[in-house]
Amino acid sequence: PKTLDVVGGRGGGANHHPGNQNYWMKVLCSRSSYRSSKNDKEKTDIAQRIIDDIESEGGRFVQRDGNDPEKRWFNLPNKVILAKVKQALRDQYIPLWAPVLGSEHFIDFIKIIWLYAHHAVV
């Protein structure tokens, strides 16, 4: 996988991959809008915006093929990506690397979230 790719799977490899961190920043920035959405079309639009942002930056959504003896990577189908993004937007999960309230990086984290939410960062 490339640096900008979002790597499917569990554990440290996926959690600390730069593309996954970028993805989670976008998810965390969009959760409030997603949860306050009035209908499924609005929710889908928010999730699709995250997908479009990742792909416009050159990232892909990839996962290892567990059935392949060579464990090759494959691109996830769009329907699967959309379902995974919507699930991440619904969940309460916050990555361990995300700054916590009171940490020295919290203010920078909030600034990035604000900029993304206001479309100043793509």
Beta strands, then each sheet from edge to edge (+ up, - down):
strand 1: 6-7
strand 2: 61-64
strand 3: 73-75
sheet 1: 1+ 2+ 3-
end
